[in-house]
Amino acid sequence: MRAHTHTHTHTHTHTHTKMADKENQQVENVFDALVTITDKSGNLRKDLKQDILQSVSTLRKLFAKMKTQLKSKENEKLSEEVMKVTEEMERTRDSHPARQVAPSLDHRQHTYSGEA
């Protein structure tokens, strides 16, 4: 049952990462578009162009910081889940003592073909 949970978590994280990459690219495309519009605009005052470029730069830095923090939180969650699964495996292992097999009473030597 836990292997299924692990697989589900891995799949969920992988899907989440793919979605985040797509959204990340979309945000970058919007920033690039703003910079391009600012560069091409002949009617925009120089101080306004600088304000827009500075704002885009600040937003890029903030998004990068948020992305790093999100990854850190995801890693924390995964670490906690790994610890829980490990503890559960240890409890399960400890609750099932090793099975001892009784020695054979037949002391004759056997060959691989099963002959005595």
C-alpha positions in Angstrom: 0.0 0.0 0.0 2.8 2.4 0.8 4.6 1.7 -2.5 1.4 3.0 -4.2 1.4 6.1 -2.1 5.1 6.7 -3.0 4.3 6.3 -6.7 1.3 8.6 -6.4 3.5 11.2 -4.7 6.2 10.9 -7.3 3.7 11.1 -10.2 2.0 14.1 -8.5 5.3 15.9 -8.0 6.4 15.2 -11.6 3.1 16.4 -13.0 3.2 19.5 -10.7 6.8 20.2 -12.0 5.7 19.9 -15.6 2.8 22.3 -15.0 5.1 24.7 -13.1 7.6 24.7 -16.0 4.8 25.6 -18.5 3.5 28.4 -16.3 7.1 29.6 -15.7 7.6 29.8 -19.5 4.4 31.7 -19.8 5.5 34.3 -17.2 8.8 34.7 -18.9 7.1 35.2 -22.3 5.0 38.0 -20.7 8.0 39.6 -19.2 9.8 39.4 -22.6 6.8 40.9 -24.3 6.8 43.9 -21.9 10.5 44.5 -22.5 10.0 44.3 -26.3 7.0 46.6 -26.2 9.0 49.0 -24.1 12.0 48.9 -26.4 9.8 49.4 -29.6 7.7 52.1 -28.2 8.8 55.5 -29.6 6.2 57.5 -27.8 7.0 56.3 -24.3 9.0 58.7 -22.1 12.4 57.5 -21.1 11.6 57.6 -17.4 8.5 55.4 -17.9 10.6 52.9 -20.0 13.1 52.7 -17.2 10.3 52.2 -14.6 8.8 49.4 -16.7 12.2 47.7 -17.2 13.0 48.0 -13.5 9.6 46.6 -12.6 10.0 43.6 -14.9 13.5 43.0 -13.4 12.0 43.1 -9.9 9.2 40.8 -10.8 11.6 38.2 -12.3 13.7 38.2 -9.1 10.6 37.8 -7.0 9.3 34.9 -9.1 12.7 33.2 -8.9 12.7 33.6 -5.1 9.1 32.3 -4.8 10.0 29.3 -7.1 13.0 28.5 -4.9 10.9 28.7 -1.7 8.2 26.5 -3.3 10.8 23.8 -4.2 12.2 24.0 -0.7 8.7 23.4 0.8 8.1 20.5 -1.7 11.4 18.9 -0.7 10.5 19.3 2.9 7.2 17.5 2.4 8.8 14.7 0.4 11.5 14.3 3.1 8.8 14.1 5.8 6.9 11.5 3.7 10.1 9.4 3.2 10.7 9.5 7.0 7.1 8.4 7.7 7.4 5.5 5.2 10.7 4.5 6.6 9.4 4.5 10.1 6.4 2.4 9.0 8.6 -0.1 7.3 10.8 -0.4 10.4 7.7 -0.9 12.6 6.4 -3.5 10.2 9.8 -5.3 10.1 10.1 -5.1 13.9 6.5 -6.5 14.4 7.3 -9.6 12.3 10.3 -11.3 13.9 12.6 -13.3 11.6 11.2 -16.8 11.0 13.5 -19.5 12.2 13.6 -22.7 10.1 14.0 -26.0 11.9 17.1 -27.9 10.9 16.6 -31.0 8.8 16.4 -34.3 10.6 17.7 -36.1 7.6 21.5 -36.0 8.0 22.3 -37.7 4.7 24.0 -35.6 2.1 21.8 -34.7 -0.9 23.0 -33.9 -4.4 21.4 -31.3 -6.6 19.3 -34.0 -8.3 17.7 -34.8 -5.0 19.4 -38.2 -4.7 20.8 -39.4 -1.4 
